[in-house]
Amino acid sequence: MDGTDVNGVSANETRTMLAVGDDRGRMNVFRYPLMNNKQDGHILSGHSEHVPRVAFCDAVNEQGQSIAEYIISAGGNDHAYMQWAPKEYSPPEAY
């Protein structure tokens, strides 16, 4: 990803993850902050068109406490909404 095909970006509330929707129908999850365009991350496929919108949202229990974190992505011409359940991203161990 060279940055020219980025459509939507969202950071989670604790600023540990960054979700990016791209022109190729992918939703990418990176560790926040994203320092360069070669940083390792997770590439998730599902949309058949570009992904113009991504957003983090929390699931809360009856007491209003956050119990889970999700990413919602909205596809372009495929008109699909997808819910993703990310795990905290840990980079590969240093050599």
The first five atom37 places (N, CA, C, CB, O) and aatype in JSON, in Angstrom:
{
  "aatype": [12, 3, 7, 16, 3, 19, 2, 7, 19, 15, 0, 2, 6, 16, 1, 16, 12, 10, 0, 19, 7, 3, 3, 1, 7, 1, 12, 2, 19, 13, 1, 18, 14, 10, 12, 2, 2, 11, 5, 3, 7, 8, 9, 10, 15, 7, 8, 15, 6, 8, 19, 14, 1, 19, 0, 13, 4, 3, 0, 19, 2, 6, 5, 7, 5, 15, 9, 0, 6, 18, 9, 9, 15, 0, 7, 7, 2, 3, 8, 0, 18, 12, 5, 17, 0, 14, 11, 6, 18, 15, 14, 14, 6, 0, 18],
  "atom_mask": [
    [1, 1, 1, 1, 1],
    [1, 1, 1, 1, 1],
    [1, 1, 1, 0, 1],
    [1, 1, 1, 1, 1],
    [1, 1, 1, 1, 1],
    [1, 1, 1, 1, 1],
    [1, 1, 1, 1, 1],
    [1, 1, 1, 0, 1],
    [1, 1, 1, 1, 1],
    [1, 1, 1, 1, 1],
    [1, 1, 1, 1, 1],
    [1, 1, 1, 1, 1],
    [1, 1, 1, 1, 1],
    [1, 1, 1, 1, 1],
    [1, 1, 1, 1, 1],
    [1, 1, 1, 1, 1],
    [1, 1, 1, 1, 1],
    [1, 1, 1, 1, 1],
    [1, 1, 1, 1, 1],
    [1, 1, 1, 1, 1],
    [1, 1, 1, 0, 1],
    [1, 1, 1, 1, 1],
    [1, 1, 1, 1, 1],
    [1, 1, 1, 1, 1],
    [1, 1, 1, 0, 1],
    [1, 1, 1, 1, 1],
    [1, 1, 1, 1, 1],
    [1, 1, 1, 1, 1],
    [1, 1, 1, 1, 1],
    [1, 1, 1, 1, 1],
    [1, 1, 1, 1, 1],
    [1, 1, 1, 1, 1],
    [1, 1, 1, 1, 1],
    [1, 1, 1, 1, 1],
    [1, 1, 1, 1, 1],
    [1, 1, 1, 1, 1],
    [1, 1, 1, 1, 1],
    [1, 1, 1, 1, 1],
    [1, 1, 1, 1, 1],
    [1, 1, 1, 1, 1],
    [1, 1, 1, 0, 1],
    [1, 1, 1, 1, 1],
    [1, 1, 1, 1, 1],
    [1, 1, 1, 1, 1],
    [1, 1, 1, 1, 1],
    [1, 1, 1, 0, 1],
    [1, 1, 1, 1, 1],
    [1, 1, 1, 1, 1],
    [1, 1, 1, 1, 1],
    [1, 1, 1, 1, 1],
    [1, 1, 1, 1, 1],
    [1, 1, 1, 1, 1],
    [1, 1, 1, 1, 1],
    [1, 1, 1, 1, 1],
    [1, 1, 1, 1, 1],
    [1, 1, 1, 1, 1],
    [1, 1, 1, 1, 1],
    [1, 1, 1, 1, 1],
    [1, 1, 1, 1, 1],
    [1, 1, 1, 1, 1],
    [1, 1, 1, 1, 1],
    [1, 1, 1, 1, 1],
    [1, 1, 1, 1, 1],
    [1, 1, 1, 0, 1],
    [1, 1, 1, 1, 1],
    [1, 1, 1, 1, 1],
    [1, 1, 1, 1, 1],
    [1, 1, 1, 1, 1],
    [1, 1, 1, 1, 1],
    [1, 1, 1, 1, 1],
    [1, 1, 1, 1, 1],
    [1, 1, 1, 1, 1],
    [1, 1, 1, 1, 1],
    [1, 1, 1, 1, 1],
    [1, 1, 1, 0, 1],
    [1, 1, 1, 0, 1],
    [1, 1, 1, 1, 1],
    [1, 1, 1, 1, 1],
    [1, 1, 1, 1, 1],
    [1, 1, 1, 1, 1],
    [1, 1, 1, 1, 1],
    [1, 1, 1, 1, 1],
    [1, 1, 1, 1, 1],
    [1, 1, 1, 1, 1],
    [1, 1, 1, 1, 1],
    [1, 1, 1, 1, 1],
    [1, 1, 1, 1, 1],
    [1, 1, 1, 1, 1],
    [1, 1, 1, 1, 1],
    [1, 1, 1, 1, 1],
    [1, 1, 1, 1, 1],
    [1, 1, 1, 1, 1],
    [1, 1, 1, 1, 1],
    [1, 1, 1, 1, 1],
    [1, 1, 1, 1, 1]
  ],
  "atom_positions": [
    [[0.86, -1.17, 0.0], [0.0, 0.0, 0.0], [0.9, 1.23, 0.0], [-0.97, 0.0, 1.23], [1.74, 1.39, 0.88]],
    [[0.71, 2.09, -0.97], [1.58, 3.27, -1.08], [0.92, 4.54, -0.56], [2.0, 3.47, -2.51], [1.51, 5.62, -0.66]],
    [[-0.27, 4.44, -0.01], [-0.95, 5.61, 0.54], [-1.9, 6.27, -0.42], [0.0, 0.0, 0.0], [-2.75, 7.05, 0.0]],
    [[-1.79, 6.0, -1.72], [-2.68, 6.64, -2.68], [-4.0, 5.9, -2.81], [-2.01, 6.74, -4.03], [-4.96, 6.44, -3.36]],
    [[-4.05, 4.68, -2.32], [-5.3, 3.91, -2.42], [-6.04, 3.82, -1.1], [-5.01, 2.53, -2.93], [-6.93, 2.98, -0.96]],
    [[-5.7, 4.67, -0.14], [-6.37, 4.7, 1.16], [-7.67, 5.5, 1.04], [-5.45, 5.31, 2.26], [-7.68, 6.61, 0.52]],
    [[-8.77, 4.9, 1.53], [-10.07, 5.56, 1.47], [-10.59, 5.99, 2.83], [-11.07, 4.66, 0.81], [-11.07, 7.11, 2.99]],
    [[-10.51, 5.11, 3.81], [-11.04, 5.41, 5.13], [-10.05, 4.98, 6.2], [0.0, 0.0, 0.0], [-9.38, 3.96, 6.05]],
    [[-9.95, 5.77, 7.28], [-9.02, 5.48, 8.37], [-9.73, 5.72, 9.69], [-7.73, 6.34, 8.26], [-10.49, 6.68, 9.83]],
    [[-9.47, 4.84, 10.66], [-10.04, 5.02, 12.0], [-9.08, 4.44, 13.02], [-11.44, 4.36, 12.11], [-8.51, 3.37, 12.8]],
    [[-8.89, 5.13, 14.14], [-8.08, 4.62, 15.25], [-9.03, 4.22, 16.38], [-7.03, 5.68, 15.75], [-10.08, 4.84, 16.56]],
    [[-8.64, 3.19, 17.14], [-9.49, 2.82, 18.27], [-9.32, 3.83, 19.4], [-9.16, 1.38, 18.77], [-8.42, 4.67, 19.36]],
    [[-10.18, 3.73, 20.4], [-10.23, 4.74, 21.46], [-8.93, 4.81, 22.26], [-11.38, 4.45, 22.38], [-8.53, 5.89, 22.69]],
    [[-8.28, 3.67, 22.46], [-7.04, 3.66, 23.24], [-5.81, 3.95, 22.4], [-6.88, 2.33, 23.92], [-4.69, 3.96, 22.92]],
    [[-6.0, 4.18, 21.13], [-4.92, 4.53, 20.2], [-3.85, 3.44, 20.16], [-4.3, 5.87, 20.58], [-2.65, 3.73, 20.25]],
    [[-4.29, 2.17, 20.04], [-3.35, 1.07, 19.9], [-3.48, 0.4, 18.53], [-3.57, 0.04, 21.0], [-2.56, -0.29, 18.09]],
    [[-4.62, 0.6, 17.85], [-4.84, 0.01, 16.53], [-5.38, 1.05, 15.56], [-5.81, -1.18, 16.62], [-6.06, 1.99, 15.94]],
    [[-5.04, 0.84, 14.28], [-5.48, 1.72, 13.21], [-6.09, 0.84, 12.11], [-4.3, 2.59, 12.65], [-5.44, -0.1, 11.65]],
    [[-7.31, 1.14, 11.7], [-7.97, 0.41, 10.61], [-7.95, 1.29, 9.37], [-9.44, 0.02, 10.99], [-8.18, 2.49, 9.44]],
    [[-7.67, 0.66, 8.22], [-7.56, 1.4, 6.96], [-8.33, 0.64, 5.89], [-6.07, 1.59, 6.54], [-8.09, -0.55, 5.68]],
    [[-9.26, 1.32, 5.2], [-9.96, 0.74, 4.06], [-9.27, 1.18, 2.78], [0.0, 0.0, 0.0], [-8.85, 2.33, 2.67]],
    [[-9.14, 0.27, 1.8], [-8.41, 0.63, 0.59], [-9.22, 0.39, -0.68], [-7.11, -0.16, 0.52], [-10.37, -0.06, -0.63]],
    [[-8.61, 0.7, -1.81], [-9.25, 0.58, -3.12], [-9.42, -0.86, -3.58], [-8.47, 1.33, -4.15], [-10.18, -1.13, -4.52]],
    [[-8.74, -1.79, -2.95], [-8.75, -3.18, -3.4], [-9.73, -4.05, -2.63], [-7.37, -3.76, -3.27], [-9.67, -5.28, -2.72]],
    [[-10.63, -3.45, -1.87], [-11.63, -4.2, -1.12], [-11.11, -4.8, 0.16], [0.0, 0.0, 0.0], [-11.73, -5.71, 0.72]],
    [[-9.98, -4.29, 0.64], [-9.39, -4.84, 1.85], [-9.52, -3.88, 3.02], [-7.92, -5.17, 1.61], [-9.6, -2.66, 2.84]],
    [[-9.55, -4.46, 4.2], [-9.52, -3.7, 5.43], [-8.23, -4.11, 6.13], [-10.8, -3.95, 6.34], [-8.03, -5.29, 6.43]],
    [[-7.36, -3.16, 6.39], [-6.05, -3.41, 6.96], [-6.03, -2.92, 8.41], [-4.93, -2.71, 6.13], [-6.58, -1.86, 8.72]],
    [[-5.39, -3.69, 9.28], [-5.27, -3.3, 10.69], [-3.79, -3.2, 11.02], [-6.0, -4.31, 11.64], [-3.02, -4.14, 10.8]],
    [[-3.4, -2.05, 11.55], [-2.01, -1.79, 11.91], [-1.91, -1.42, 13.37], [-1.42, -0.69, 11.03], [-2.89, -1.0, 13.99]],
    [[-0.72, -1.56, 13.92], [-0.45, -1.04, 15.25], [-0.35, 0.48, 15.13], [0.86, -1.66, 15.86], [0.26, 0.99, 14.19]],
    [[-0.96, 1.19, 16.06], [-0.94, 2.66, 16.08], [0.25, 3.11, 16.92], [-2.28, 3.24, 16.63], [0.48, 2.53, 17.97]],
    [[1.0, 4.11, 16.52], [0.86, 4.9, 15.3], [1.5, 4.19, 14.12], [1.49, 6.29, 15.5], [2.42, 3.39, 14.28]],
    [[1.02, 4.5, 12.95], [1.57, 3.95, 11.71], [2.71, 4.87, 11.29], [0.46, 3.84, 10.58], [2.48, 6.02, 10.91]],
    [[3.93, 4.36, 11.37], [5.11, 5.2, 11.17], [5.54, 5.34, 9.71], [6.24, 4.65, 11.96], [6.14, 6.34, 9.34]],
    [[5.23, 4.32, 8.87], [5.6, 4.4, 7.46], [4.7, 3.47, 6.66], [7.1, 4.05, 7.25], [3.96, 2.68, 7.24]],
    [[4.76, 3.56, 5.35], [3.86, 2.77, 4.52], [4.36, 1.34, 4.29], [3.66, 3.44, 3.18], [3.76, 0.61, 3.5]],
    [[5.41, 0.93, 4.96], [5.92, -0.44, 4.87], [5.73, -1.21, 6.17], [7.4, -0.42, 4.49], [6.24, -2.32, 6.32]],
    [[4.99, -0.64, 7.13], [4.8, -1.27, 8.44], [3.94, -2.53, 8.3], [4.16, -0.29, 9.43], [2.96, -2.55, 7.57]],
    [[4.34, -3.59, 9.04], [3.57, -4.83, 9.03], [2.2, -4.63, 9.66], [4.33, -5.94, 9.76], [2.04, -3.84, 10.59]],
    [[1.23, -5.36, 9.16], [-0.12, -5.31, 9.7], [-0.9, -6.52, 9.23], [0.0, 0.0, 0.0], [-0.36, -7.41, 8.59]],
    [[-2.17, -6.53, 9.56], [-3.07, -7.61, 9.13], [-3.9, -7.11, 7.95], [-4.0, -8.07, 10.3], [-4.46, -6.02, 8.0]],
    [[-3.96, -7.91, 6.89], [-4.77, -7.57, 5.72], [-5.97, -8.51, 5.72], [-3.95, -7.69, 4.38], [-5.81, -9.73, 5.66]],
    [[-7.17, -7.94, 5.77], [-8.41, -8.71, 5.83], [-9.22, -8.47, 4.56], [-9.24, -8.35, 7.09], [-9.46, -7.32, 4.19]],
    [[-9.63, -9.54, 3.92], [-10.41, -9.43, 2.68], [-11.85, -9.81, 2.92], [-9.8, -10.31, 1.58], [-12.16, -10.61, 3.81]],
    [[-12.72, -9.25, 2.14], [-14.14, -9.58, 2.24], [-15.0, -8.78, 1.28], [0.0, 0.0, 0.0], [-15.98, -9.29, 0.76]],
    [[-14.63, -7.54, 1.05], [-15.4, -6.69, 0.15], [-14.98, -6.94, -1.29], [-15.21, -5.2, 0.52], [-13.82, -7.28, -1.56]],
    [[-15.92, -6.77, -2.2], [-15.6, -6.95, -3.62], [-15.28, -5.61, -4.3], [-16.76, -7.63, -4.35], [-14.9, -5.58, -5.47]],
    [[-15.43, -4.54, -3.58], [-15.17, -3.2, -4.1], [-14.32, -2.42, -3.09], [-16.5, -2.44, -4.4], [-13.93, -2.96, -2.05]],
    [[-14.06, -1.17, -3.39], [-13.3, -0.31, -2.49], [-13.99, -0.21, -1.13], [-13.12, 1.09, -3.11], [-15.2, -0.45, -1.02]],
    [[-13.23, 0.15, -0.1], [-13.76, 0.28, 1.26], [-13.62, 1.74, 1.69], [-13.02, -0.69, 2.27], [-12.56, 2.14, 2.18]],
    [[-14.68, 2.53, 1.5], [-14.56, 3.96, 1.79], [-14.69, 4.33, 3.27], [-15.59, 4.69, 1.03], [-14.29, 5.43, 3.65]],
    [[-15.24, 3.45, 4.11], [-15.46, 3.8, 5.52], [-15.08, 2.64, 6.42], [-16.93, 4.19, 5.75], [-15.43, 1.49, 6.16]],
    [[-14.36, 2.96, 7.49], [-14.06, 2.01, 8.56], [-14.24, 2.75, 9.88], [-12.61, 1.41, 8.42], [-13.98, 3.95, 9.97]],
    [[-14.7, 2.03, 10.9], [-14.9, 2.66, 12.21], [-14.8, 1.62, 13.31], [-16.28, 3.37, 12.27], [-15.27, 0.5, 13.16]],
    [[-14.18, 2.0, 14.41], [-14.15, 1.15, 15.6], [-15.41, 1.41, 16.4], [-12.88, 1.42, 16.46], [-15.9, 2.54, 16.46]],
    [[-15.93, 0.37, 17.03], [-17.06, 0.53, 17.93], [-16.93, -0.47, 19.07], [-18.41, 0.34, 17.17], [-16.28, -1.51, 18.92]],
    [[-17.53, -0.16, 20.19], [-17.46, -1.02, 21.37], [-18.79, -1.7, 21.61], [-17.05, -0.21, 22.6], [-19.85, -1.11, 21.41]],
    [[-18.73, -2.94, 22.05], [-19.9, -3.63, 22.58], [-19.89, -3.4, 24.08], [-19.9, -5.18, 22.21], [-18.85, -3.55, 24.73]],
    [[-21.02, -3.03, 24.63], [-21.08, -2.75, 26.07], [-22.08, -3.69, 26.74], [-21.47, -1.29, 26.32], [-23.03, -4.15, 26.12]],
    [[-21.84, -3.95, 28.03], [-22.78, -4.78, 28.79], [-23.87, -3.9, 29.38], [-22.04, -5.56, 29.9], [-23.92, -2.7, 29.11]],
    [[-24.74, -4.49, 30.18], [-25.88, -3.75, 30.74], [-25.46, -2.62, 31.67], [-26.81, -4.69, 31.48], [-26.21, -1.67, 31.88]],
    [[-24.26, -2.72, 32.24], [-23.75, -1.67, 33.13], [-23.03, -0.57, 32.35], [-22.81, -2.27, 34.18], [-22.54, 0.39, 32.95]],
    [[-22.96, -0.7, 31.04], [-22.31, 0.31, 30.22], [-20.81, 0.14, 30.1], [0.0, 0.0, 0.0], [-20.12, 1.05, 29.62]],
    [[-20.28, -1.01, 30.54], [-18.85, -1.25, 30.46], [-18.52, -1.89, 29.12], [-18.39, -2.16, 31.61], [-19.24, -2.75, 28.62]],
    [[-17.41, -1.45, 28.54], [-16.97, -2.01, 27.27], [-16.5, -3.44, 27.49], [-15.83, -1.15, 26.65], [-15.67, -3.71, 28.36]],
    [[-17.04, -4.37, 26.69], [-16.66, -5.78, 26.84], [-16.0, -6.34, 25.58], [-17.89, -6.61, 27.18], [-15.39, -7.4, 25.63]],
    [[-16.11, -5.64, 24.47], [-15.48, -6.1, 23.23], [-15.32, -4.91, 22.29], [-16.33, -7.22, 22.55], [-16.04, -3.92, 22.4]],
    [[-14.37, -5.03, 21.38], [-14.12, -3.97, 20.4], [-14.26, -4.57, 19.01], [-12.71, -3.33, 20.59], [-13.74, -5.65, 18.74]],
    [[-14.95, -3.87, 18.13], [-15.17, -4.34, 16.77], [-14.77, -3.25, 15.8], [-16.64, -4.75, 16.56], [-14.67, -2.07, 16.14]],
    [[-14.55, -3.68, 14.54], [-14.36, -2.73, 13.45], [-15.51, -2.98, 12.47], [-12.94, -2.89, 12.75], [-15.79, -4.13, 12.12]],
    [[-16.15, -1.93, 12.04], [-17.19, -2.0, 11.02], [-16.61, -1.4, 9.74], [-18.51, -1.24, 11.46], [-16.06, -0.29, 9.76]],
    [[-16.72, -2.13, 8.64], [-16.26, -1.59, 7.35], [-17.45, -1.54, 6.4], [-15.1, -2.45, 6.75], [-18.3, -2.43, 6.39]],
    [[-17.49, -0.49, 5.6], [-18.56, -0.31, 4.62], [-17.95, -0.37, 3.23], [-19.32, 1.05, 4.83], [-17.03, 0.38, 2.91]],
    [[-18.48, -1.27, 2.41], [-18.0, -1.4, 1.05], [-18.6, -0.35, 0.14], [0.0, 0.0, 0.0], [-19.62, 0.26, 0.47]],
    [[-17.96, -0.14, -0.99], [-18.44, 0.84, -1.97], [-19.62, 0.3, -2.76], [0.0, 0.0, 0.0], [-20.74, 0.26, -2.26]],
    [[-19.37, -0.11, -3.99], [-20.45, -0.58, -4.85], [-21.01, -1.94, -4.47], [-19.98, -0.63, -6.25], [-22.06, -2.33, -4.98]],
    [[-20.33, -2.67, -3.58], [-20.9, -3.95, -3.14], [-21.98, -3.73, -2.07], [-19.8, -4.87, -2.6], [-22.71, -4.67, -1.74]],
    [[-22.08, -2.52, -1.52], [-23.11, -2.14, -0.54], [-23.12, -3.07, 0.67], [-24.48, -2.15, -1.2], [-24.18, -3.31, 1.26]],
    [[-21.95, -3.59, 1.05], [-21.87, -4.52, 2.18], [-21.27, -3.83, 3.4], [-21.04, -5.76, 1.79], [-20.36, -3.01, 3.28]],
    [[-21.79, -4.2, 4.56], [-21.22, -3.8, 5.84], [-20.67, -5.06, 6.48], [-22.27, -3.08, 6.77], [-21.34, -6.09, 6.5]],
    [[-19.46, -4.99, 7.01], [-18.84, -6.15, 7.65], [-18.39, -5.77, 9.05], [-17.64, -6.69, 6.82], [-17.93, -4.66, 9.31]],
    [[-18.54, -6.73, 9.94], [-18.1, -6.55, 11.32], [-16.9, -7.46, 11.56], [-19.25, -6.87, 12.34], [-16.94, -8.65, 11.27]],
    [[-15.85, -6.87, 12.07], [-14.6, -7.59, 12.33], [-14.31, -7.54, 13.82], [-13.41, -6.99, 11.51], [-14.57, -6.53, 14.47]],
    [[-13.78, -8.62, 14.37], [-13.41, -8.68, 15.78], [-11.89, -8.77, 15.87], [-14.1, -9.89, 16.51], [-11.34, -9.87, 15.9]],
    [[-11.21, -7.63, 15.92], [-9.74, -7.67, 15.92], [-9.18, -8.1, 17.26], [-9.18, -6.31, 15.54], [-9.79, -7.91, 18.31]],
    [[-8.0, -8.68, 17.19], [-7.23, -8.96, 18.41], [-6.13, -7.91, 18.45], [-6.65, -10.44, 18.43], [-5.72, -7.38, 17.42]],
    [[-5.65, -7.64, 19.63], [-4.58, -6.65, 19.77], [-3.41, -7.1, 18.91], [-4.15, -6.48, 21.26], [-2.96, -8.24, 19.02]],
    [[-2.91, -6.22, 18.08], [-1.83, -6.57, 17.15], [-0.49, -6.53, 17.85], [-1.82, -5.62, 15.95], [-0.16, -5.55, 18.51]],
    [[0.28, -7.59, 17.72], [1.66, -7.58, 18.24], [2.6, -7.78, 17.06], [1.87, -8.68, 19.33], [2.43, -8.72, 16.28]],
    [[3.59, -6.93, 16.94], [4.52, -7.05, 15.82], [5.37, -8.3, 15.96], [5.42, -5.8, 15.73], [5.48, -8.85, 17.06]],
    [[5.98, -8.77, 14.86], [6.88, -9.91, 14.95], [8.06, -9.6, 15.87], [7.38, -10.32, 13.55], [8.46, -8.45, 16.0]],
    [[8.59, -10.63, 16.48], [9.76, -10.46, 17.34], [10.94, -9.94, 16.52], [10.13, -11.79, 18.04], [11.09, -10.26, 15.34]],
    [[11.77, -9.13, 17.16], [12.98, -8.62, 16.49], [13.96, -9.76, 16.28], [13.63, -7.47, 17.31], [14.0, -10.71, 17.06]],
    [[14.74, -9.65, 15.23], [15.72, -10.7, 14.92], [16.91, -10.59, 15.84], [16.19, -10.62, 13.46], [17.85, -11.38, 15.74]]
  ]
}
